[in-house]
Amino acid sequence: MATTAASAGGDVTGVLAKLDVARAAIATAKDTEAQAVVAFKAVPDATDRKAVFAAAKALAHTAKTSLDEARTSLRSAIMALKVVVNGLAPVTP
């Protein structure tokens, strides 16, 4: 939709930047989530299970925080795109 708004003359550079931030946060969340899975699987065999579990839990929390960032950036991009679209001149057939 951003490309459609851009082709109609709208400035979507801010929207695209926010989408890039959201994509980066999602990639970070996926990577951190994979690390957390490995850490949780290591808990049963660890000598200090409590410490390993705490570390895995911290990784899971970091992944959740990254997903929250992505959601916030995505919502912000949607609102910015709405402003751009509303500012475009109506198209007459």
C-alpha positions as CSV (number, residue, x, y, z in Angstrom):
1,M,0.0,0.0,0.0
2,A,2.9,2.3,0.7
3,T,4.1,1.9,-2.9
4,T,0.7,2.8,-4.2
5,A,0.6,5.9,-2.0
6,A,4.1,6.8,-3.2
7,S,3.1,6.4,-6.9
8,A,0.2,8.7,-6.2
9,G,2.6,11.4,-5.0
10,G,2.7,10.7,-1.3
11,D,5.9,10.9,0.7
12,V,6.2,7.5,2.4
13,T,9.9,7.7,3.4
14,G,8.9,7.8,7.1
15,V,6.5,4.9,6.7
16,L,9.2,2.8,5.0
17,A,11.7,3.6,7.7
18,K,9.2,2.5,10.4
19,L,8.6,-0.7,8.5
20,D,12.3,-1.3,8.3
21,V,12.6,-0.9,12.1
22,A,9.7,-3.3,12.6
23,R,11.4,-5.9,10.3
24,A,14.6,-5.6,12.2
25,A,12.9,-6.0,15.5
26,I,11.1,-9.1,14.2
27,A,14.4,-10.6,13.0
28,T,16.0,-9.9,16.4
29,A,13.0,-11.5,18.1
30,K,13.3,-14.6,16.0
31,D,17.0,-14.9,16.6
32,T,16.6,-14.4,20.4
33,E,13.7,-16.8,20.5
34,A,15.8,-19.5,18.9
35,Q,18.6,-18.9,21.5
36,A,16.0,-19.1,24.3
37,V,14.7,-22.5,22.9
38,V,18.3,-23.9,23.0
39,A,18.8,-22.5,26.5
40,F,15.5,-24.0,27.8
41,K,16.5,-27.4,26.3
42,A,19.8,-27.2,28.1
43,V,18.1,-26.8,31.6
44,P,17.6,-30.5,32.4
45,D,21.3,-31.4,31.8
46,A,22.7,-28.3,33.5
47,T,24.5,-28.6,36.8
48,D,23.1,-25.2,37.9
49,R,19.6,-25.5,36.6
50,K,18.3,-22.4,38.3
51,A,20.9,-20.2,36.6
52,V,20.5,-21.7,33.2
53,F,16.7,-21.4,33.5
54,A,17.0,-17.8,34.6
55,A,19.3,-17.1,31.6
56,A,16.8,-18.8,29.2
57,K,13.9,-16.8,30.8
58,A,15.8,-13.6,30.2
59,L,16.3,-14.5,26.6
60,A,12.6,-15.2,26.2
61,H,11.8,-11.8,27.8
62,T,14.2,-10.1,25.4
63,A,12.5,-11.8,22.4
64,K,9.1,-10.6,23.8
65,T,10.4,-7.1,24.1
66,S,11.6,-7.2,20.5
67,L,8.2,-8.3,19.4
68,D,6.6,-5.5,21.3
69,E,9.0,-3.0,19.6
70,A,8.0,-4.5,16.2
71,R,4.3,-4.2,17.0
72,T,4.8,-0.5,18.1
73,S,6.8,0.3,14.9
74,L,4.2,-1.4,12.7
75,R,1.3,0.4,14.3
76,S,3.2,3.7,13.9
77,A,3.9,2.9,10.3
78,I,0.2,2.2,9.7
79,M,-0.9,5.5,11.3
80,A,1.8,7.4,9.3
81,L,0.6,5.8,6.1
82,K,-3.0,6.7,6.9
83,V,-1.9,10.3,7.3
84,V,-0.1,10.2,3.9
85,V,-3.1,8.6,2.2
86,N,-5.6,11.0,3.7
87,G,-3.4,13.9,2.4
88,L,-3.5,12.7,-1.2
89,A,-5.8,14.4,-3.6
90,P,-8.9,12.3,-4.5
91,V,-8.6,10.4,-7.8
92,T,-11.4,11.1,-10.3
93,P,-12.2,8.4,-12.9
